Every structure is written in C-alpha cells, then in structure tokens.
Amino acid sequence: MTVKVKVRLVGIYYGLYGKNLVSLKLDQPIVRKAIQKLTDSLSPEAKRLLIDPELNNPKPNALILVNGKEINALEGLETKLQEGDELTLIPVSHGG
C-alpha cells in the first residue's frame, strides 16, 4: 500500500530543495525509507549534509520529527508512517 507523507525541511535542508515542503509517496512507509527516497536525488556532497557518511545514518545531522514528536521517543528510524503524516527535518549544529 502506497502512503503519501509531507516532509517539512528547515534551515540548510530547505536550501537543498529550494522549498520547505516536499511530498513523498512511499511503498514502505517508515522514516528510514522516507529519508532514503528524499536523498536519492541529491549529489553525494549534498547527501552528506543529511546522512552521516561514516554511520550511514541521518540522526547525527538532523533532528527528525513525525507529527511533532522526536523519532527517538517513537521507534527511531523504523517509525511507521501513515497517510498524511508530516516528517520534519531540522539540522543539528555541531560546534566546538
């Protein structure tokens, strides 16, 4: 079953796509697959802004919310998505 979700892009992620809201159709409606589909169209350099290349994981670089709840409070990257859900990606600033 295909599910349609919205992805809200904040900060630098907005800059990657030139818009703050993207619609995705997912055959496998989980957060990991949504992020994978979202990054498929990006250059390798741009993809690194979202996906940590060493961990192959977006969590070090982004705060990820599903309908306003942080995914670590849910099922992490395996959180299931339903029709109409909103996934929000907020860049995490690293500094020293």
Contacts in CASP RR format, 6 or more apart in sequence:
PFRMAT RR
TARGET T0000
AUTHOR 0000-0000-0000
METHOD contacts of the structure
MODEL  1
MTVKVKVRLVGIYYGLYGKNLVSLKLDQPIVRKAIQKLTDSLSPEAKRLL
IDPELNNPKPNALILVNGKEINALEGLETKLQEGDELTLIPVSHGG
1 29 0 8 1.000
2 25 0 8 1.000
2 26 0 8 1.000
2 27 0 8 1.000
3 25 0 8 1.000
3 26 0 8 1.000
3 29 0 8 1.000
3 81 0 8 1.000
3 82 0 8 1.000
3 83 0 8 1.000
3 84 0 8 1.000
3 85 0 8 1.000
4 23 0 8 1.000
4 24 0 8 1.000
4 25 0 8 1.000
4 26 0 8 1.000
4 83 0 8 1.000
4 84 0 8 1.000
5 23 0 8 1.000
5 24 0 8 1.000
5 26 0 8 1.000
5 29 0 8 1.000
5 34 0 8 1.000
5 81 0 8 1.000
5 83 0 8 1.000
5 84 0 8 1.000
5 85 0 8 1.000
5 86 0 8 1.000
5 87 0 8 1.000
6 21 0 8 1.000
6 22 0 8 1.000
6 23 0 8 1.000
6 24 0 8 1.000
6 84 0 8 1.000
6 85 0 8 1.000
6 86 0 8 1.000
6 87 0 8 1.000
7 21 0 8 1.000
7 22 0 8 1.000
7 23 0 8 1.000
7 24 0 8 1.000
7 34 0 8 1.000
7 38 0 8 1.000
7 86 0 8 1.000
7 87 0 8 1.000
7 88 0 8 1.000
7 89 0 8 1.000
8 20 0 8 1.000
8 21 0 8 1.000
8 86 0 8 1.000
8 87 0 8 1.000
8 88 0 8 1.000
8 89 0 8 1.000
9 15 0 8 1.000
9 16 0 8 1.000
9 17 0 8 1.000
9 19 0 8 1.000
9 20 0 8 1.000
9 21 0 8 1.000
9 22 0 8 1.000
9 89 0 8 1.000
10 20 0 8 1.000
10 88 0 8 1.000
10 89 0 8 1.000
10 90 0 8 1.000
10 91 0 8 1.000
11 90 0 8 1.000
11 91 0 8 1.000
12 49 0 8 1.000
12 91 0 8 1.000
13 49 0 8 1.000
13 50 0 8 1.000
13 62 0 8 1.000
13 89 0 8 1.000
13 90 0 8 1.000
13 91 0 8 1.000
14 20 0 8 1.000
16 42 0 8 1.000
16 46 0 8 1.000
16 49 0 8 1.000
16 50 0 8 1.000
22 38 0 8 1.000
24 34 0 8 1.000
24 37 0 8 1.000
24 38 0 8 1.000
26 33 0 8 1.000
26 34 0 8 1.000
26 37 0 8 1.000
26 81 0 8 1.000
27 33 0 8 1.000
29 80 0 8 1.000
29 81 0 8 1.000
29 82 0 8 1.000
30 77 0 8 1.000
30 78 0 8 1.000
30 79 0 8 1.000
30 80 0 8 1.000
30 81 0 8 1.000
31 64 0 8 1.000
31 66 0 8 1.000
31 71 0 8 1.000
31 76 0 8 1.000
31 77 0 8 1.000
31 78 0 8 1.000
31 79 0 8 1.000
31 81 0 8 1.000
31 87 0 8 1.000
32 77 0 8 1.000
32 78 0 8 1.000
34 81 0 8 1.000
34 87 0 8 1.000
35 50 0 8 1.000
35 51 0 8 1.000
35 58 0 8 1.000
35 64 0 8 1.000
35 77 0 8 1.000
35 89 0 8 1.000
38 50 0 8 1.000
39 47 0 8 1.000
39 50 0 8 1.000
39 51 0 8 1.000
42 50 0 8 1.000
49 61 0 8 1.000
49 91 0 8 1.000
50 58 0 8 1.000
50 61 0 8 1.000
50 62 0 8 1.000
50 89 0 8 1.000
51 57 0 8 1.000
51 58 0 8 1.000
51 61 0 8 1.000
52 58 0 8 1.000
52 59 0 8 1.000
52 60 0 8 1.000
52 61 0 8 1.000
57 77 0 8 1.000
58 64 0 8 1.000
58 77 0 8 1.000
58 89 0 8 1.000
59 72 0 8 1.000
59 77 0 8 1.000
60 92 0 8 1.000
61 91 0 8 1.000
61 92 0 8 1.000
62 89 0 8 1.000
62 90 0 8 1.000
62 91 0 8 1.000
62 92 0 8 1.000
63 70 0 8 1.000
63 89 0 8 1.000
63 90 0 8 1.000
63 91 0 8 1.000
63 92 0 8 1.000
64 70 0 8 1.000
64 71 0 8 1.000
64 76 0 8 1.000
64 77 0 8 1.000
64 87 0 8 1.000
64 88 0 8 1.000
64 89 0 8 1.000
64 90 0 8 1.000
65 71 0 8 1.000
65 87 0 8 1.000
65 88 0 8 1.000
65 90 0 8 1.000
66 74 0 8 1.000
66 79 0 8 1.000
66 81 0 8 1.000
66 85 0 8 1.000
66 86 0 8 1.000
66 87 0 8 1.000
66 88 0 8 1.000
67 85 0 8 1.000
67 86 0 8 1.000
68 86 0 8 1.000
68 88 0 8 1.000
71 77 0 8 1.000
71 79 0 8 1.000
81 87 0 8 1.000
END
